Amino acid sequence: MAKKKSEASEHVAVVNKASLSFFEKYINNPSPTGFEWKGQELWLEYIKPYIDDYYVDNYGTAVGIINKKAEYKVVIEAHADEISWFVNYITSDGLIYVIRNGGSDHQIAPSKRVNIHTDKGIVKAVFGWPAIHTRSAGEKEEAPTLKNIFLDCGCTSKEEVEKLGIHVGCVITYEDEFMVLNDRYYVGRALDNRAGGFMIAEVARLLKENKVKLPFGLYIVNAVQEEIGLRGAEMIAHHIKPNVAIVTDVTHDTQTPMINKISQGDLACGKGPVISYAPAVQNNLNKLLIKAAEKAEIPFQRQASSRSTGTDTDAFAYSNDGVPSALISLPLRYMHTTVEMIHKQDVDNVIRLIYETLLNIKAGQDFRYIK
């Protein structure tokens, strides 16, 4: 029988003042797909006191390693990159048209302030949009699309734009920064999925502070290029060749307007980590996650993901000879906007669930269904 509210376990806080300070700095730092290295440097700087060694591959995936010599290898993983834009075309009168780098939403772009990243430094610009007064009354309004959104950096010619260091291929990120809303939610851009990178780093901190000696090698992976097809995870999975992979990413809170629970499921911020069911998710590993959650009295939710999870779980699961993999998701509101929201207690509980799961994995554990 489910516990009544009055009997529910008291929440266990994990994130402390120092780790929250890192989280804010980490979220505010741009880390667009293909250009993640500055964020990876921050992440490695934070995690180094809690690991034995680290590795960074050619494309920037960063891996903290504990107990490197162990033969049995367990991965906990998140992705480091954020959606962004590329400069695609500069007009003769100094306006800039863009294309996506990942799943950027053209509908939220108008009136946003952005940073254009150049070799000379950051150039400020805005996504312009015609005033309501100038849009023809009585006619169907033109909605924002990739064909009509544009950047204005205050220049009046292509030559002036180029003198600022802007060229086709420069990457563009939004300015919006981290905040705490109502002492309940963390809000910012790129919580998808630098919240994940933060949470796996906090797992490493807990292991170190609690002097846990793991019987296997732990590889704490912050992968690049997830937003354009799980590419960083594909590369690092073949390098590490893990025996087990536990991936964390975000999923949709479905409690706000215009989201259909019939198709998207019934998931909510504040009700705990989300455990997924999908072909890529290995069921025996999933059962271990659930047992760990129940034993530690960590609330959790369930999600069905059909053909694929759409996360790095798929890349790990189908790598090498097949790696037992599972997904722990963090409920998030307003995905791929600049005001992504996650619940503070969910962050604590994802960290706790990964940590408790690691304590329940044995060296050499065989997750096969038929032995």
C-alpha positions as CSV (number, residue, x, y, z in Angstrom):
1,M,0.0,0.0,0.0
2,A,1.3,3.5,-0.9
3,K,2.2,5.7,2.0
4,K,-0.1,8.5,3.0
5,K,1.3,12.0,2.8
6,S,1.6,12.1,6.5
7,E,3.7,8.9,6.4
8,A,5.8,9.9,3.4
9,S,9.6,9.8,4.0
10,E,11.2,13.1,4.8
11,H,13.1,14.6,1.9
12,V,16.9,14.2,2.0
13,A,18.7,17.2,0.7
14,V,21.9,16.6,-1.3
15,V,22.8,19.9,-3.1
16,N,24.8,22.2,-0.8
17,K,25.8,25.8,-1.0
18,A,29.1,25.1,-2.7
19,S,27.6,22.7,-5.3
20,L,24.8,25.1,-6.0
21,S,27.3,27.8,-6.7
22,F,29.0,25.5,-9.3
23,F,25.6,24.6,-10.8
24,E,24.8,28.3,-11.4
25,K,28.2,29.0,-13.0
26,Y,27.9,25.8,-15.1
27,I,24.5,26.6,-16.4
28,N,25.4,30.2,-17.2
29,N,28.4,29.2,-19.2
30,P,27.5,28.6,-22.9
31,S,28.2,25.1,-24.2
32,P,26.6,24.8,-27.6
33,T,26.7,21.5,-29.6
34,G,30.2,21.1,-31.1
35,F,31.6,23.9,-28.9
36,E,31.3,22.4,-25.5
37,W,34.9,22.7,-24.3
38,K,34.6,25.7,-21.9
39,G,31.8,24.0,-20.1
40,Q,33.7,20.8,-20.0
41,E,36.7,22.6,-18.4
42,L,34.4,24.0,-15.7
43,W,32.9,20.5,-15.1
44,L,36.3,18.8,-14.8
45,E,37.6,21.5,-12.5
46,Y,34.6,20.8,-10.2
47,I,34.8,17.0,-10.3
48,K,38.6,16.5,-10.1
49,P,38.8,16.3,-6.2
50,Y,36.3,13.4,-6.3
51,I,38.0,11.2,-9.0
52,D,41.2,9.3,-9.5
53,D,41.8,10.2,-13.2
54,Y,40.1,11.7,-16.2
55,Y,40.0,11.4,-20.0
56,V,38.9,13.8,-22.7
57,D,38.3,12.5,-26.3
58,N,39.0,14.3,-29.6
59,Y,35.5,15.9,-29.7
60,G,35.4,17.0,-26.0
61,T,33.5,14.3,-24.1
62,A,34.9,14.4,-20.6
63,V,35.2,11.3,-18.3
64,G,36.0,11.2,-14.6
65,I,37.3,7.9,-13.6
66,I,37.3,6.1,-10.2
67,N,39.1,2.8,-9.7
68,K,40.6,2.8,-13.2
69,K,42.3,-0.6,-13.0
70,A,39.1,-2.5,-12.3
71,E,38.1,-4.9,-15.1
72,Y,34.3,-4.4,-14.6
73,K,33.3,-1.0,-15.8
74,V,30.1,1.0,-14.9
75,V,29.2,4.3,-16.6
76,I,27.0,7.0,-15.3
77,E,26.3,9.5,-18.0
78,A,24.8,12.8,-19.0
79,H,25.3,15.1,-22.0
80,A,27.0,18.5,-21.9
81,D,25.7,20.3,-25.0
82,E,22.9,22.9,-25.4
83,I,20.8,23.7,-28.4
84,S,21.9,26.9,-30.3
85,W,22.0,28.5,-33.7
86,F,24.5,29.0,-36.5
87,V,25.0,32.1,-38.6
88,N,23.9,31.0,-42.1
89,Y,23.6,34.2,-44.2
90,I,24.5,37.8,-43.8
91,T,22.5,40.3,-45.9
92,S,24.0,43.3,-47.6
93,D,22.3,45.6,-45.0
94,G,23.8,43.8,-42.1
95,L,21.0,41.4,-40.9
96,I,21.8,37.8,-40.1
97,Y,19.8,34.7,-40.9
98,V,20.3,31.5,-39.0
99,I,20.0,27.7,-39.0
100,R,19.5,25.3,-36.1
101,N,22.3,23.6,-34.2
102,G,20.2,21.0,-32.5
103,G,16.5,21.4,-31.8
104,S,16.2,25.1,-31.3
105,D,12.7,26.5,-31.3
106,H,12.1,29.2,-33.9
107,Q,8.8,30.2,-32.2
108,I,10.5,31.5,-29.0
109,A,13.2,33.4,-30.9
110,P,11.7,36.9,-31.6
111,S,12.8,39.6,-29.2
112,K,15.4,37.3,-27.5
113,R,18.9,38.7,-26.7
114,V,21.7,36.5,-27.9
115,N,25.5,36.1,-27.8
116,I,27.3,35.5,-31.1
117,H,30.5,33.6,-30.4
118,T,33.4,34.8,-32.6
119,D,37.2,34.5,-32.5
120,K,37.3,38.1,-31.3
121,G,34.9,37.4,-28.4
122,I,31.1,37.7,-27.8
123,V,29.1,40.0,-30.0
124,K,25.7,41.0,-28.7
125,A,22.6,40.8,-31.0
126,V,18.8,40.5,-30.8
127,F,16.3,38.4,-32.7
128,G,14.2,41.3,-34.3
129,W,10.5,41.1,-35.1
130,P,8.2,43.6,-36.7
131,A,6.0,45.7,-34.3
132,I,2.4,44.7,-33.8
133,H,1.3,48.0,-35.4
134,T,3.0,47.1,-38.7
135,R,1.5,43.7,-39.1
136,S,-1.5,43.9,-41.5
137,A,-4.8,44.0,-39.6
138,G,-7.5,41.5,-40.7
139,E,-5.0,39.3,-42.4
140,K,-3.6,36.0,-41.1
141,E,-0.5,36.9,-39.2
142,E,2.8,35.4,-40.3
143,A,4.2,33.2,-37.6
144,P,8.0,32.9,-36.8
145,T,9.8,30.4,-39.0
146,L,13.3,29.7,-39.9
147,K,12.7,31.7,-43.1
148,N,11.8,34.9,-41.4
149,I,13.6,35.1,-38.0
150,F,16.7,37.2,-38.1
151,L,19.4,38.7,-36.0
152,D,20.2,42.4,-35.7
153,C,23.6,43.3,-34.2
154,G,23.3,47.0,-34.8
155,C,25.2,47.0,-38.1
156,T,24.0,48.5,-41.5
157,S,26.2,46.5,-43.9
158,K,27.6,43.1,-44.3
159,E,31.1,44.5,-44.1
160,E,30.4,46.1,-40.8
161,V,29.1,42.7,-39.5
162,E,32.2,41.0,-40.7
163,K,34.5,43.5,-39.0
164,L,33.0,42.4,-35.7
165,G,34.4,38.9,-36.4
166,I,31.0,37.4,-37.4
167,H,31.0,34.9,-40.3
168,V,28.9,32.1,-41.5
169,G,29.3,29.2,-39.0
170,C,29.6,31.4,-35.9
171,V,27.5,29.8,-33.1
172,I,24.8,31.7,-31.3
173,T,23.4,31.2,-27.8
174,Y,20.7,32.9,-25.7
175,E,21.7,35.3,-22.9
176,D,19.3,34.0,-20.3
177,E,20.8,32.9,-17.0
178,F,20.1,30.7,-13.9
179,M,17.7,31.6,-11.2
180,V,15.7,30.0,-8.4
181,L,12.0,30.4,-8.6
182,N,9.8,30.4,-5.4
183,D,12.6,28.5,-3.6
184,R,11.3,25.4,-5.4
185,Y,12.5,25.4,-9.0
186,Y,15.8,25.9,-10.7
187,V,15.2,27.8,-13.9
188,G,17.5,28.5,-16.8
189,R,18.5,27.7,-20.4
190,A,20.4,24.4,-21.0
191,L,19.1,22.6,-17.9
192,D,18.7,20.0,-20.7
193,N,21.1,18.5,-19.9
194,R,23.7,20.3,-17.9
195,A,21.5,19.5,-15.0
196,G,22.5,15.9,-15.7
197,G,26.2,16.7,-15.8
198,F,25.8,18.4,-12.5
199,M,23.9,15.5,-10.9
200,I,26.5,12.9,-11.9
201,A,29.3,15.1,-10.6
202,E,27.4,15.3,-7.3
203,V,27.3,11.5,-7.2
204,A,31.1,11.5,-7.4
205,R,31.1,14.0,-4.5
206,L,28.9,11.8,-2.4
207,L,31.1,8.7,-3.1
208,K,34.2,10.6,-2.0
209,E,32.7,12.3,1.0
210,N,31.2,9.0,2.2
211,K,34.5,7.1,1.6
212,V,32.8,4.5,-0.6
213,K,35.1,1.9,-2.1
214,L,33.4,0.6,-5.2
215,P,34.2,-2.9,-6.4
216,F,34.3,-1.8,-10.0
217,G,35.6,1.0,-12.2
218,L,33.2,4.0,-12.3
219,Y,33.3,6.2,-15.4
220,I,31.5,9.5,-15.0
221,V,30.8,10.6,-18.5
222,N,29.8,14.1,-19.7
223,A,29.2,13.5,-23.4
224,V,29.1,16.0,-26.2
225,Q,26.8,16.3,-29.2
226,E,23.7,14.6,-27.9
227,E,21.4,17.2,-29.3
228,I,22.3,16.3,-32.9
229,G,22.0,12.5,-32.7
230,L,23.8,11.0,-29.6
231,R,27.1,11.4,-31.3
232,G,29.4,11.9,-28.3
233,A,27.9,8.9,-26.5
234,E,28.5,6.7,-29.6
235,M,32.2,7.7,-29.6
236,I,32.9,7.3,-25.9
237,A,31.0,4.0,-25.5
238,H,33.3,2.4,-28.0
239,H,36.3,3.8,-26.2
240,I,35.3,2.7,-22.6
241,K,33.5,-0.5,-23.6
242,P,31.5,-0.5,-20.3
243,N,29.7,-3.5,-18.8
244,V,26.8,-1.3,-17.5
245,A,25.5,2.2,-18.3
246,I,23.2,4.4,-16.3
247,V,22.2,7.5,-18.2
248,T,20.4,10.6,-16.9
249,D,18.6,13.1,-19.0
250,V,15.5,15.3,-18.8
251,T,12.0,14.3,-19.7
252,H,8.7,16.3,-20.0
253,D,6.7,17.5,-17.1
254,T,3.2,17.1,-18.6
255,Q,1.1,19.1,-16.2
256,T,1.2,22.4,-18.1
257,P,-1.3,23.4,-20.8
258,M,-1.1,22.1,-24.4
259,I,0.5,18.8,-23.5
260,N,-1.5,15.6,-24.1
261,K,-1.0,13.1,-21.3
262,I,-2.5,10.3,-23.5
263,S,0.6,10.6,-25.8
264,Q,3.2,12.1,-23.5
265,G,2.4,10.3,-20.2
266,D,1.5,11.7,-16.8
267,L,4.7,13.1,-15.2
268,A,5.2,15.9,-12.8
269,C,8.1,18.0,-11.4
270,G,8.4,17.4,-7.7
271,K,7.2,13.7,-7.8
272,G,10.6,12.2,-8.2
273,P,13.0,10.7,-10.8
274,V,11.4,9.0,-13.9
275,I,12.4,5.4,-14.6
276,S,11.9,4.5,-18.3
277,Y,10.7,1.4,-20.1
278,A,11.9,1.0,-23.7
279,P,13.6,-1.7,-25.8
280,A,17.0,-0.1,-25.1
281,V,16.4,-0.3,-21.4
282,Q,17.7,-3.6,-19.9
283,N,15.0,-4.9,-17.6
284,N,17.1,-6.6,-15.0
285,L,19.1,-3.4,-14.6
286,N,15.8,-1.5,-14.4
287,K,14.6,-3.8,-11.6
288,L,17.8,-3.0,-9.7
289,L,17.1,0.7,-10.0
290,I,13.6,0.2,-8.7
291,K,14.7,-1.9,-5.8
292,A,17.4,0.7,-4.9
293,A,14.7,3.4,-5.0
294,E,12.3,1.5,-2.8
295,K,15.0,0.5,-0.3
296,A,16.2,4.1,0.1
297,E,12.5,5.4,0.0
298,I,13.2,7.6,-3.0
299,P,9.9,8.6,-4.8
300,F,9.9,7.8,-8.5
301,Q,7.7,7.9,-11.6
302,R,7.5,5.6,-14.6
303,Q,7.6,6.4,-18.3
304,A,7.1,4.3,-21.5
305,S,9.3,5.4,-24.4
306,S,8.2,3.2,-27.3
307,R,10.8,2.5,-30.0
308,S,13.7,4.5,-28.5
309,T,14.3,6.8,-25.6
310,G,15.8,9.6,-27.7
311,T,18.6,9.8,-25.2
312,D,22.2,8.6,-24.9
313,T,20.8,5.4,-23.4
314,D,20.2,4.2,-26.9
315,A,23.8,4.8,-28.0
316,F,25.2,2.9,-25.0
317,A,22.7,0.1,-25.2
318,Y,23.5,-0.7,-28.8
319,S,27.2,-0.2,-28.7
320,N,29.9,-2.9,-28.6
321,D,28.2,-6.3,-28.1
322,G,25.2,-4.7,-26.3
323,V,25.6,-2.9,-22.9
324,P,22.9,-3.3,-20.2
325,S,21.6,0.3,-20.0
326,A,19.0,2.2,-18.1
327,L,17.6,5.7,-18.0
328,I,16.8,7.9,-15.0
329,S,15.1,11.1,-16.2
330,L,14.6,14.4,-14.5
331,P,11.1,16.0,-15.1
332,L,11.4,19.4,-16.7
333,R,9.0,22.1,-17.8
334,Y,9.4,24.1,-21.0
335,M,12.1,22.0,-22.7
336,H,14.2,23.8,-25.4
337,T,13.3,27.2,-24.2
338,T,15.3,29.7,-22.1
339,V,13.1,29.1,-19.0
340,E,13.5,25.4,-18.5
341,M,12.4,24.5,-15.0
342,I,13.3,21.6,-12.7
343,H,12.3,20.9,-9.1
344,K,15.0,21.1,-6.5
345,Q,13.8,17.9,-4.7
346,D,13.9,16.0,-8.0
347,V,17.5,17.0,-8.5
348,D,18.4,15.7,-5.0
349,N,16.5,12.5,-5.6
350,V,18.1,11.7,-9.0
351,I,21.5,12.1,-7.4
352,R,20.4,9.8,-4.6
353,L,19.0,7.2,-6.9
354,I,22.1,7.0,-9.0
355,Y,24.2,6.8,-5.8
356,E,22.1,4.1,-4.2
357,T,22.0,2.1,-7.4
358,L,25.8,2.1,-7.6
359,L,26.0,0.7,-4.0
360,N,23.8,-2.2,-5.2
361,I,25.9,-3.2,-8.3
362,K,28.4,-6.1,-7.8
363,A,31.6,-6.5,-9.7
364,G,31.1,-8.9,-12.5
365,Q,27.3,-8.7,-12.2
366,D,25.6,-10.6,-15.1
367,F,22.4,-8.9,-16.2
368,R,21.5,-11.4,-18.9
369,Y,17.9,-12.8,-19.0
370,I,19.0,-16.3,-19.9
371,K,22.2,-17.7,-18.4
